[in-house]
Amino acid sequence: MPASAYAPQTNEPTPWVFVDEAMVITGLAEVTLQRRRTNGQLPKWHKNAGRIIYRRQDLHDWMMGNDTSTTEE
């Protein structure tokens, strides 16, 4: 994982991930993430400074098949 994915001065991963890390977590291509996000098939996402971010735990729950609300913004 890139160093920027960690909280400052800790080895704990941040609770938020950008698309590049979401691709690694899910194993999906960027265009697939975009398509599923547009169709509301991914967990809730947000925009931060114009970049899409996901909650790390939401992605993990979604991958495990747990009921995670899927919404569009």
OpenMM code with the backbone's topology and positions (N, CA, C; nanometers):
from openmm import Vec3, app, unit

residues = "MET PRO ALA SER ALA TYR ALA PRO GLN THR ASN GLU PRO THR PRO TRP VAL PHE VAL ASP GLU ALA MET VAL ILE THR GLY LEU ALA GLU VAL THR LEU GLN ARG ARG ARG THR ASN GLY GLN LEU PRO LYS TRP HIS LYS ASN ALA GLY ARG ILE ILE TYR ARG ARG GLN ASP LEU HIS ASP TRP MET MET GLY ASN ASP THR SER THR THR GLU GLU".split()
positions = [
    Vec3(0.0836, -0.1178, 0.0000),
    Vec3(0.0000, 0.0000, 0.0000),
    Vec3(0.0883, 0.1244, 0.0000),
    Vec3(0.0481, 0.2274, -0.0707),
    Vec3(0.1290, 0.3491, -0.0695),
    Vec3(0.1323, 0.4118, 0.0699),
    Vec3(0.2420, 0.4786, 0.0993),
    Vec3(0.2578, 0.5399, 0.2314),
    Vec3(0.1476, 0.6401, 0.2609),
    Vec3(0.0924, 0.7049, 0.1569),
    Vec3(-0.0118, 0.8049, 0.1779),
    Vec3(-0.1423, 0.7438, 0.2286),
    Vec3(-0.1536, 0.6107, 0.2207),
    Vec3(-0.2761, 0.5454, 0.2654),
    Vec3(-0.2787, 0.5243, 0.4159),
    Vec3(-0.1739, 0.5652, 0.4822),
    Vec3(-0.1660, 0.5476, 0.6271),
    Vec3(-0.1813, 0.6801, 0.6978),
    Vec3(-0.2411, 0.6742, 0.8145),
    Vec3(-0.2574, 0.7942, 0.8959),
    Vec3(-0.1185, 0.8454, 0.9358),
    Vec3(-0.1027, 0.9753, 0.9488),
    Vec3(0.0274, 1.0309, 0.9855),
    Vec3(0.0792, 0.9714, 1.1160),
    Vec3(0.2060, 0.9334, 1.1168),
    Vec3(0.2789, 0.8866, 1.2342),
    Vec3(0.2222, 0.7591, 1.2946),
    Vec3(0.1464, 0.6817, 1.2189),
    Vec3(0.0991, 0.5511, 1.2657),
    Vec3(0.1100, 0.4524, 1.1509),
    Vec3(0.0974, 0.3280, 1.1819),
    Vec3(0.0935, 0.2251, 1.0780),
    Vec3(-0.0481, 0.1776, 1.0529),
    Vec3(-0.1442, 0.2465, 1.1111),
    Vec3(-0.2843, 0.2114, 1.0909),
    Vec3(-0.3328, 0.2699, 0.9579),
    Vec3(-0.4022, 0.1900, 0.8767),
    Vec3(-0.4576, 0.2450, 0.7524),
    Vec3(-0.5676, 0.3462, 0.7830),
    Vec3(-0.5803, 0.4451, 0.6975),
    Vec3(-0.6852, 0.5450, 0.7149),
    Vec3(-0.8207, 0.4801, 0.6860),
    Vec3(-0.9275, 0.5358, 0.7405),
    Vec3(-1.0598, 0.4770, 0.7147),
    Vec3(-1.1107, 0.5050, 0.5730),
    Vec3(-1.0472, 0.5961, 0.5007),
    Vec3(-1.0920, 0.6342, 0.3665),
    Vec3(-0.9915, 0.5901, 0.2622),
    Vec3(-1.0406, 0.5494, 0.1449),
    Vec3(-0.9522, 0.5105, 0.0359),
    Vec3(-0.9946, 0.5811, -0.0923),
    Vec3(-0.8955, 0.6155, -0.1738),
    Vec3(-0.9211, 0.6710, -0.3056),
    Vec3(-0.9418, 0.5566, -0.4041),
    Vec3(-0.9784, 0.5889, -0.5256),
    Vec3(-1.0114, 0.4887, -0.6273),
    Vec3(-0.8956, 0.3922, -0.6508),
    Vec3(-0.7712, 0.4422, -0.6538),
    Vec3(-0.6585, 0.3526, -0.6818),
    Vec3(-0.6467, 0.2424, -0.5770),
    Vec3(-0.6680, 0.2746, -0.4513),
    Vec3(-0.6630, 0.1717, -0.3481),
    Vec3(-0.7904, 0.0866, -0.3489),
    Vec3(-0.9041, 0.1465, -0.3833),
    Vec3(-1.0283, 0.0694, -0.3948),
    Vec3(-1.0144, -0.0365, -0.5037),
    Vec3(-0.9403, -0.0060, -0.6081),
    Vec3(-0.9149, -0.1031, -0.7147),
    Vec3(-0.8379, -0.2232, -0.6603),
    Vec3(-0.7398, -0.1980, -0.5748),
    Vec3(-0.6610, -0.3064, -0.5158),
    Vec3(-0.7471, -0.3887, -0.4207),
    Vec3(-0.8251, -0.3213, -0.3377),
    Vec3(-0.9092, -0.3907, -0.2394),
    Vec3(-1.0121, -0.4796, -0.3077),
    Vec3(-1.0780, -0.4272, -0.4114),
    Vec3(-1.1872, -0.5001, -0.4759),
    Vec3(-1.1420, -0.5899, -0.5903),
    Vec3(-1.0261, -0.5605, -0.6481),
    Vec3(-0.9803, -0.6351, -0.7646),
    Vec3(-1.0521, -0.5938, -0.8920),
    Vec3(-1.1205, -0.4792, -0.8873),
    Vec3(-1.1951, -0.4299, -1.0036),
    Vec3(-1.1167, -0.3188, -1.0735),
    Vec3(-1.1346, -0.3093, -1.2037),
    Vec3(-1.0713, -0.2036, -1.2815),
    Vec3(-1.1395, -0.0702, -1.2522),
    Vec3(-1.0698, 0.0384, -1.2818),
    Vec3(-1.1236, 0.1720, -1.2558),
    Vec3(-1.2553, 0.1944, -1.3280),
    Vec3(-1.2634, 0.1515, -1.4541),
    Vec3(-1.3863, 0.1716, -1.5305),
    Vec3(-1.5021, 0.0892, -1.4710),
    Vec3(-1.4729, -0.0287, -1.4166),
    Vec3(-1.5762, -0.1105, -1.3531),
    Vec3(-1.6261, -0.0438, -1.2263),
    Vec3(-1.5342, 0.0105, -1.1469),
    Vec3(-1.5758, 0.0850, -1.0283),
    Vec3(-1.6640, 0.2025, -1.0673),
    Vec3(-1.6239, 0.2746, -1.1710),
    Vec3(-1.7016, 0.3902, -1.2159),
    Vec3(-1.8414, 0.3467, -1.2608),
    Vec3(-1.8483, 0.2398, -1.3377),
    Vec3(-1.9776, 0.1913, -1.3875),
    Vec3(-2.0670, 0.1478, -1.2714),
    Vec3(-2.0115, 0.0720, -1.1783),
    Vec3(-2.0916, 0.0254, -1.0647),
    Vec3(-2.1312, 0.1399, -0.9726),
    Vec3(-2.0445, 0.2382, -0.9593),
    Vec3(-2.0770, 0.3567, -0.8785),
    Vec3(-2.1936, 0.4315, -0.9428),
    Vec3(-2.1887, 0.4476, -1.0740),
    Vec3(-2.2940, 0.5173, -1.1476),
    Vec3(-2.4273, 0.4432, -1.1366),
    Vec3(-2.4213, 0.3096, -1.1362),
    Vec3(-2.5429, 0.2280, -1.1282),
    Vec3(-2.5878, 0.2031, -0.9851),
    Vec3(-2.5168, 0.2581, -0.8868),
    Vec3(-2.5533, 0.2401, -0.7467),
    Vec3(-2.5239, 0.1016, -0.6929),
    Vec3(-2.4252, 0.0333, -0.7511),
    Vec3(-2.3935, -0.1038, -0.7122),
    Vec3(-2.2733, -0.1132, -0.6186),
    Vec3(-2.2235, -0.0024, -0.5709),
    Vec3(-2.1124, 0.0004, -0.4770),
    Vec3(-2.1582, 0.0675, -0.3486),
    Vec3(-2.0845, 0.0470, -0.2399),
    Vec3(-2.1194, 0.1164, -0.1159),
    Vec3(-2.1135, 0.2678, -0.1338),
    Vec3(-2.1745, 0.3363, -0.0414),
    Vec3(-2.1783, 0.4824, -0.0446),
    Vec3(-2.0387, 0.5392, -0.0646),
    Vec3(-2.0300, 0.6405, -0.1465),
    Vec3(-1.9044, 0.7068, -0.1753),
    Vec3(-1.9213, 0.8554, -0.1541),
    Vec3(-1.8097, 0.9250, -0.1472),
    Vec3(-1.8095, 1.0695, -0.1254),
    Vec3(-1.7075, 1.1325, -0.2184),
    Vec3(-1.7145, 1.2621, -0.2291),
    Vec3(-1.6120, 1.3356, -0.3025),
    Vec3(-1.5337, 1.4203, -0.2030),
    Vec3(-1.4024, 1.4170, -0.2172),
    Vec3(-1.3131, 1.4967, -0.1342),
    Vec3(-1.2177, 1.5687, -0.2282),
    Vec3(-1.2295, 1.6991, -0.2343),
    Vec3(-1.1462, 1.7802, -0.3243),
    Vec3(-1.1574, 1.7294, -0.4684),
    Vec3(-1.2789, 1.6897, -0.5069),
    Vec3(-1.3031, 1.6463, -0.6437),
    Vec3(-1.2663, 1.5014, -0.6712),
    Vec3(-1.2162, 1.4291, -0.5712),
    Vec3(-1.1775, 1.2890, -0.5888),
    Vec3(-1.2767, 1.1987, -0.5162),
    Vec3(-1.3072, 1.0865, -0.5776),
    Vec3(-1.3976, 0.9881, -0.5189),
    Vec3(-1.3252, 0.9167, -0.4055),
    Vec3(-1.3935, 0.9021, -0.2907),
    Vec3(-1.3388, 0.8245, -0.1802),
    Vec3(-1.4458, 0.7289, -0.1285),
    Vec3(-1.3989, 0.6171, -0.0749),
    Vec3(-1.4860, 0.5171, -0.0143),
    Vec3(-1.4398, 0.4924, 0.1281),
    Vec3(-1.5308, 0.4515, 0.2132),
    Vec3(-1.4930, 0.4064, 0.3470),
    Vec3(-1.4365, 0.2660, 0.3344),
    Vec3(-1.3158, 0.2457, 0.3850),
    Vec3(-1.2483, 0.1167, 0.3747),
    Vec3(-1.3375, 0.0021, 0.4254),
    Vec3(-1.3985, 0.0207, 0.5412),
    Vec3(-1.4810, -0.0850, 0.6003),
    Vec3(-1.6025, -0.1157, 0.5132),
    Vec3(-1.6617, -0.0134, 0.4502),
    Vec3(-1.7758, -0.0361, 0.3613),
    Vec3(-1.7364, -0.1255, 0.2434),
    Vec3(-1.6172, -0.1017, 0.1871),
    Vec3(-1.5715, -0.1857, 0.0759),
    Vec3(-1.5502, -0.3297, 0.1218),
    Vec3(-1.4873, -0.3469, 0.2373),
    Vec3(-1.4653, -0.4817, 0.2886),
    Vec3(-1.5981, -0.5518, 0.3170),
    Vec3(-1.6921, -0.4815, 0.3780),
    Vec3(-1.8238, -0.5402, 0.4059),
    Vec3(-1.8946, -0.5779, 0.2760),
    Vec3(-1.8879, -0.4913, 0.1778),
    Vec3(-1.9516, -0.5151, 0.0484),
    Vec3(-1.8919, -0.6392, -0.0175),
    Vec3(-1.7599, -0.6529, -0.0094),
    Vec3(-1.6936, -0.7678, -0.0700),
    Vec3(-1.7303, -0.8975, 0.0020),
    Vec3(-1.7562, -0.8888, 0.1307),
    Vec3(-1.7929, -1.0077, 0.2086),
    Vec3(-1.9421, -1.0414, 0.1945),
    Vec3(-2.0148, -0.9573, 0.1212),
    Vec3(-2.1555, -0.9821, 0.0983),
    Vec3(-2.2458, -0.9331, 0.2096),
    Vec3(-2.1893, -0.8566, 0.3021),
    Vec3(-2.2709, -0.8008, 0.4087),
    Vec3(-2.3594, -0.6917, 0.3537),
    Vec3(-2.4727, -0.6720, 0.4142),
    Vec3(-2.5677, -0.5711, 0.3685),
    Vec3(-2.5128, -0.4314, 0.3939),
    Vec3(-2.4631, -0.3691, 0.2897),
    Vec3(-2.4139, -0.2319, 0.2965),
    Vec3(-2.4990, -0.1492, 0.2029),
    Vec3(-2.5498, -0.0390, 0.2517),
    Vec3(-2.6351, 0.0444, 0.1665),
    Vec3(-2.5565, 0.0932, 0.0468),
    Vec3(-2.6177, 0.0829, -0.0700),
    Vec3(-2.5565, 0.1327, -0.1918),
    Vec3(-2.6369, 0.2523, -0.2375),
    Vec3(-2.5688, 0.3631, -0.2478),
    Vec3(-2.6375, 0.4849, -0.2900),
    Vec3(-2.5522, 0.5606, -0.3877),
    Vec3(-2.6154, 0.6481, -0.4593),
    Vec3(-2.5450, 0.7368, -0.5510),
    Vec3(-2.5391, 0.8740, -0.4902),
    Vec3(-2.4373, 0.9485, -0.5278),
    Vec3(-2.4293, 1.0887, -0.4877),
    Vec3(-2.4258, 1.1736, -0.6102),
] * unit.nanometer
topology = app.Topology()
chain = topology.addChain("A")
for resn in residues:
    res = topology.addResidue(resn, chain)
    for name in ("N", "CA", "C"):
        topology.addAtom(name, app.Element.getBySymbol(name[0]), res)
